[in-house]
Amino acid sequence: MKLVTLADSVYALHADIDTDDLFEGIWPIPNGVSLNSYLIKGDRTVMIDLFRDWEDAESQIEGQLREAGVSLSSIDIVVLNHLEPDHTGFLAELKKRNPKLEIIATAKGIELVKSFYKITDNLRAVKSGDSLPLGNGLELLFEEAPNVHWPETMVSFERKSGVLFSCDAFGSFGKLGARVFDDEFSAEEHGFFEKEGLRYYANIVSSFSTFVQRAVEKVKPLSIKVVAPSHGIIWRTNPATIVNRYLTYAGYLNGPAEQEICVIYGTMYGNTAKGLEAVIEGIESEGVPYSLHRIPNEDVSWVLADAWKSRGIVIGMPTYEYKMFPPMAYVLDIFERKHVNNRLAFRFGSFGWVGGAKKEFDATVEKLHWELLEAVEWPGLPNADTLSLMRERGAELARRVKETGRPKAE
């Protein structure tokens, strides 16, 4: 990777991570992820956000620093917008190589520097409205953005260039390659990053959607020309696109979500799947788009992304030992943790000698404030009457999604 110029004396550094490892130890990244750091060369040299020693991130970043005539030992200041280890994991090693390094973060961030990395000297806490003059007209302004998505988070804004360094806000999964700017990617490539951006949001940020909305309000007065996140595309031509996209995603928390249905099912011997076919026929009869996910065959990461944007949810599962099918219980646990709230939902499924999933299911989704259509359960294979009822339920759900979901933008 090569050093990328954002503006006079302001640069982007990035490492592409291509690994079978899981992001946060949970989320698959089959198309990799970028770790973006930034460099400002004023009277003092500042690095904004770091990286962890993941794959060959260190060598990629060091090579770009050399292009800028900078070494890790010559950096004067590191600004840590967010202390999660993918942005700070290299901090202890950097401090060892560069003992004079000054570290800037919010007050809560400084406490994490001490507890995570046992560093106690040359630490400076900043708060909203504080600034850091860097000479040559360059100046960093700091704005706290708590809980996007950790309590210590802030964003940094360079006034002269109009670059907003947003760390995890406005990020995406997916490695970048030799291009980093929004205007360098095709429409098809943007489609990929939009999907990976939604999945990133649903997996990483969705629980904190209220705080995303507050953070956007706080940075609105800034004259933002470039949005520079720590994962994914750097937005220099259409920065409002990613900001508005995040506002849309944040709005799904309390709804309405899109006029779509996320269909999630698990089946042991094919009996529940027979009912699924009828439900889908009902949905299709009303022309409502839907996504289809079989668990546990598909990782919950993708299920969560589609559920986050969908007004309607279909849950198809058999009863398993008097309770919910265990893989579906896991999916619903993730939904609760990520606050997939205020959806219209329909549940169905087969059972063997006795049912029992209903009690556990109802208790689980009560916390999510879902509005439930009457469930349908049956022993063994569904008969003709059951299949007819399933088609009716699928069509009813689709009609109600059309009536109450978020209309598609024209």
Protein Blocks (a to p, Z undefined) as FASTA:
>chain_A
ZZddfbghiacdddddddfbdehhlaccfkopaddddddddfbdcdehiaddehjlmmmm
mmmmmmnopafklpfbdcdfbfcfklmmmmmmmmmmmmmbccdddfklmmmmmmmnopag
hiacddehiacdebjhiacdddddehiabfkbccdddfklopacekjnopaehiebjafb
fklpcfklmmmmmmmmmmmmmmmmmmmmmmmmmmmmmmmmpccfbdcdfedjddfklmml
mmmmmmmmmmmmnopaddddddddddfkommmmmmmmmmmmmmmnopacdddddfkbcfk
lmmmmmmmpmbdcdddddeehiacfklmmmmmmmmmnopghiacddddddfkbghklmmm
mmmmmmnopacddddddehjadfklmmmmmmmmmmmmmmmmmmmccddZZ
